[in-house]
């Protein structure tokens, strides 16, 4: 869009100067590069849709029994103070199911996320991830 005003201004400049040969369009070509780069930007992480690996209805009971103390009923983890903020930190649920299931099973070193692999079987881990995605991923 910046190219058009430049070309328009240049046409008046050359018309007022007696119609000499127009200069090479070096400036518009330079301005065109950022516009092309802007078009190629990837979609935001929040736009990524992930398949639900389990049953979100069954996952609600698992969440309320095991996850709610840290992540809270609203999924914010008290702004991330207790547990990961699953609502406002869009990078959390942008991760793949495999990465999140591993985090649930093994915990996350250096955070308050403990390993649930010994407590929750694979089905329950998939169910709770489905509940989390269905409930907090759309917000």
SULDAFEN-V211563 format. One record per residue. N is the residue number from 1. SS is DSSP state (hx for helix, st for strand, lp for the rest). OMEGA is omega in whole degrees, 0 to 359 (999 if undefined). Layout:
# SULDAFEN-V211563
N:SS:OMEGA
N:SS:OMEGA
This chain:
# SULDAFEN-V211563
1:lp:179
2:hx:183
3:hx:184
4:hx:177
5:hx:179
6:hx:179
7:hx:179
8:hx:179
9:hx:180
10:hx:180
11:hx:176
12:hx:180
13:hx:181
14:hx:177
15:hx:180
16:hx:182
17:lp:179
18:lp:172
19:lp:175
20:lp:178
21:lp:178
22:lp:177
23:lp:178
24:lp:184
25:lp:181
26:hx:183
27:hx:179
28:hx:180
29:hx:179
30:hx:180
31:hx:182
32:hx:183
33:hx:179
34:hx:180
35:hx:179
36:hx:180
37:hx:181
38:hx:180
39:hx:185
40:lp:181
41:lp:179
42:lp:178
43:lp:178
44:lp:182
45:hx:182
46:hx:183
47:hx:182
48:lp:177
49:lp:179
50:lp:176
51:lp:178
52:lp:184
53:lp:183
54:lp:183
55:lp:182
56:hx:178
57:hx:177
58:hx:180
59:hx:179
60:hx:179
61:hx:179
62:hx:180
63:hx:183
64:hx:180
65:hx:191
66:hx:191
67:hx:189
68:hx:182
69:hx:180
70:hx:184
71:hx:178
72:lp:181
73:lp:182
74:lp:177
75:lp:184
76:lp:181
77:lp:185
78:lp:179
79:lp:181
80:lp:181
81:lp:180
82:lp:180
83:lp:180
84:lp:176
85:lp:184
86:lp:183
87:lp:187
88:lp:178
89:lp:186
90:hx:179
91:hx:183
92:hx:184
93:hx:174
94:hx:180
95:lp:180
96:lp:176
97:hx:182
98:hx:180
99:hx:181
100:hx:177
101:hx:177
102:hx:179
103:hx:179
104:hx:183
105:hx:189
106:hx:185
107:lp:180
108:lp:180
109:lp:178
110:lp:177
111:lp:177
112:lp:181
113:lp:180
114:lp:178
115:lp:179
116:lp:183
117:lp:180
118:lp:183
119:lp:183
120:lp:177
121:lp:185
122:hx:180
123:hx:180
124:hx:177
125:hx:177
126:hx:179
127:hx:182
128:hx:176
129:hx:178
130:hx:176
131:hx:180
132:hx:180
133:hx:183
134:hx:185
135:hx:187
136:hx:182
137:lp:182
138:lp:184
139:lp:999
